[in-house]
Amino acid sequence: MSFFISDAMAQAAPAQQADPIMSFLPLIILFVIFYFLLIRPQQKKAKEHKQMVETIKKGDEIVTQGGIVGKVTDVSEGFLTCEIADKVEVKVQSHAISTVLPKGTIKTI
């Protein structure tokens, strides 16, 4: 069996064990970087969107995620009714609203 492992290598001193905290340190640093660069901004954006959706009321002008611009005519639990043209109303899920426009943005509806 000496042709696989030389006798000098077999008699060498055992290698020192690495500190367990030092071996997990790169993983911990990577998690902290991901938290501050990816997770935290996404949670902040979701919180702002939720707050915006909760404050929508009748008469607000909105843009949906599909790009439809309209004026809110009715607000119910989870849904909004929007007038997108004269006598044309669509029902939209409230979480599909991307932006609330300033008053007067839509001139003719």
Buried (B, 14 or more C-beta within 10 A) or exposed (E): EEEEEEEEEEEEEEEEEEEEEEEEEEEEEEEEEEEEEEEEEEEEEEEEBEEBBEEBEEEBBBBBEEEBBBBBEEBEEEEBBBBBEEEEBEEBEBEBBEEBBEEEEBEEB
